[in-house]
Amino acid sequence: MDTLTRLAATIAARRNADPETSWVAKLNQRGVPVIARKLGEEAIETVVAALSGSRKELVGEAADVLFHLLVLLDAKGVPLDEVLAELDRREGTSGIAEKAAR
């Protein structure tokens, strides 16, 4: 998790950087709808890679999904720790039972 924590900190630091030199800043300048669409695009590319791509393609697309998810969380003011705490809360609970409890 250290990698994700470091990445989340880097994203937060670049949020207000120059959009000409920072992809994170450029995405933030364009707004949450664009960030959300980019995450969706990367998720679709991950599915395609899982079904018909190579292992290397899947790994790359999965990294893109994680990156863009962290950008979206940052843009919405949701810290990674909050998401990790939710995963910790769900640990050991059946997915079926967890869904039924919602």
KAMONOR-V829918 format. One record per run of one state. SS is the DSSP state (2 for helix, 1 for strand, 0 for the rest). FROM is the first residue (numbers start at 1). TO is the last residue. If there is no record, write none. Layout:
((SS;FROM;TO) (SS;FROM;TO))
This chain:
((0;1;1) (2;2;14) (0;15;22) (2;23;30) (0;31;31) (2;32;52) (0;53;54) (2;55;75) (0;76;79) (2;80;90) (0;91;94) (2;95;100) (0;101;102))
